[in-house]
């Protein structure tokens, strides 16, 4: 019998004497290379944490030596990653976010409007694109956590798809191919770029994760600022086909040099695929897990309202008889406000209770929609005021997610990505369904709209376009109000959990 057979036999014999937990741990920890010092090998045990979700690093690692790892929250690796991720987000999300500029051109061109169901299909392109990116999280996350070495491959394939989808879309004027190429295929490529960035984010940032999330999220708004300024002259000079061709080439030239900077801080062999696993044992664990699903409901309702102004604001501005540059200015100001809101909310999510932050954001957005859009947006000043306020208030909502997920995911980047993916998916559902709902609301008979209720009041935003936007405005404001009510429930559950925790702590102190 050879020496290798003896070793194999001995190993199998020893393994049979150990319990299942030891076997599982041994199977998941890679053996060190022969030229490494065994004392420097990191061993991370994964145990359930007190918040009801499994997390990595819940207990101290054995013989841990992290001196070879880049620092967290600082250093060239962290900041270069954050800069590259910011630009990737601006490119991936900026295009569907600023689709309203394309929509305004499509709806004025008889090549498109003469086709069947053009008024209902054309507005779908942008929301389908962003909706697929949102909803792809639960499908892409299991793959990149199971095969972490393929994250980089995903990103290069995603770049190729983003370029190919827009380039191919530039050669068609048929609406259905536009929905598939400019909407769906572009979104698949964008998802393959965006989700790995989120996965790496929690590796590089811990104490400043909220701020970092706000910076990356602000990339969406920056893309939404620049493209509405760039697109009108391109569309007026070259038309949609050539503009799509130019954008596809620009996207490829910008993304390819950035991809080498988007990489993880931890060796990928140390990262274990984890998912949200609420234990359900005890009031604290049950309350925490239930609070997360309350958040998901509020997040879905927010998504049903959030994207409507982004899609329809240029059309609303055109109904005010504003020129194309002013139409783009309204959308650009919304995204300028969104940059401020995302950065500020991201910073605050590291400091204050996320339920308090989220509740105030949702309630104030509802008020701004009814007052600034519904009442005051009958002229340019009112419309621009609403654009800025809506960007600041509504745009910052996604930056609150860090405050909700950070206590649940601890130091497990895969669990953070899973929870983040669930929130993306729930918001994406609202994104997809909000467009056909809002399109149906604008096509209703204006004589029966909300605007008729306010006709005696003179100029109102509800009356713009003969009242065709009145029900849409009420719909958006109601979605945010409903989300605020759900958030109030979550805030109450969180307050009750904290109170029980303090009472239990006080009782333990008395007993001791």
VENSUL-V410298 format. One record per backbone hydrogen bond with DSSP energy under -0.5 kcal/mol. NH is the residue of the N-H (numbers start at 1). CO is the residue of the C=O. Records with the same first field share a line. If there is no record, write none. Layout:
NH=CO ; CO
This chain:
6=2
7=3
8=4
9=5
10=6
11=7
12=8
13=9
14=10
15=11
16=12
17=13 ; 14
18=14 ; 15
23=19
24=20
25=21
26=22
27=23
28=24
29=25 ; 26
30=28
36=33
38=36
40=37
41=38
45=43
47=45 ; 55
49=53
52=49
55=47
57=45
58=45 ; 55
62=43
63=61
64=61
69=66
73=204
78=74
79=75
80=76
81=77
82=78
83=79
84=80
85=81
86=82
87=83
88=84
89=85
90=86
91=87
92=88
93=89
94=89 ; 90
95=91
96=92
97=93
98=94
99=96
101=98
102=98
103=99
104=100
105=101
106=102
107=103
108=105
109=105 ; 106
110=108
112=109
113=109
114=110
115=112
118=115
120=117
121=117
122=118
124=121
125=121 ; 122
127=123
128=124
129=125
130=126
131=127
132=128
133=129
134=130
135=131
136=132
137=134
139=136
140=136
141=137
143=139
144=140
145=141
146=142
147=143
150=147
151=148
154=150
155=151
156=152
157=153
158=154
159=155
160=156
161=157
162=158
163=159
164=160
165=161
166=162
167=163
168=164
169=165
170=166
171=168
172=169
178=174
179=175
180=176
181=177
182=178
183=178
184=179
185=180
186=181
187=183
188=184
189=185
190=186
191=187
192=188
193=189
194=190
195=191
197=193
198=194
199=195
200=196
201=197
202=198
203=200
204=200
205=201
209=206
212=208
213=209
214=210
215=211
216=212
217=213
218=214
219=215 ; 216
220=217
221=217
222=218
223=219
224=220
225=221
226=222
227=223
228=224
229=225 ; 226
230=226
231=227
232=228
234=230
235=231
236=232
237=233
238=234
239=234 ; 235
242=238
243=239
244=240
245=241
246=242
247=243
248=244
249=245
250=246
251=247
252=248
253=249
254=250
255=251
256=252
257=253
258=255
259=255
261=258
262=258 ; 259
263=261
270=267
271=268
279=52
282=280
286=282
287=283
288=284
289=285
290=286
291=287
292=288
293=289
294=290
295=291
296=292
297=293
298=294
299=295
300=296
301=297
302=298
303=299
304=300
305=301 ; 302
306=302
307=303
308=305
309=305
310=306
311=307
312=308
313=309
316=312
317=313
318=314
319=315
320=316 ; 317
321=318
322=317
327=323
328=324
329=325
330=326
331=327
332=328
333=329
334=330
335=331
336=332
337=333
338=334
339=335
340=336
341=337
342=338
343=339
344=340
345=341
346=342
347=343
348=344
349=345
350=346 ; 347
351=348
352=348
357=353
358=354
359=355
360=356
361=357
362=358
363=359
364=360
365=361
366=362
367=363
368=364
369=365
370=366
371=367
372=368
373=368 ; 369
374=369
375=370 ; 371
376=371
377=373
378=376
379=376
383=379
384=380
385=381
386=382
387=383
388=384
389=385
390=386
391=387
392=388
393=389
394=390
395=390 ; 391
396=392
397=394
399=396
400=397
401=398
403=400
404=400
405=401
406=402
407=403
409=405
410=406
411=56
412=409
413=411
416=412
417=413
418=414
419=415
420=416
421=417
422=418
423=419
424=420
425=421
426=422
427=423
428=424
429=425
430=426
431=427
432=428
433=429
434=430
435=431
436=432
437=433
438=434
439=435
440=436
441=437
442=438
443=439
444=441
448=445
449=446
452=449
453=450
454=450 ; 451
455=452
457=454
458=455
462=374
463=460
464=461
466=463
467=463 ; 464
468=465
469=464
470=467
473=469
474=470
475=471
476=472
477=473
478=474
479=475
480=476
481=477
482=478
483=479
484=480
485=481
486=482
487=483
488=484
489=485
490=486
491=487
492=488
493=489
494=490
495=491
496=492
497=493
498=494
499=495
500=496
501=497
502=498
503=499
504=500
505=501
506=502
507=503
508=504
509=505
510=506
511=507
512=508
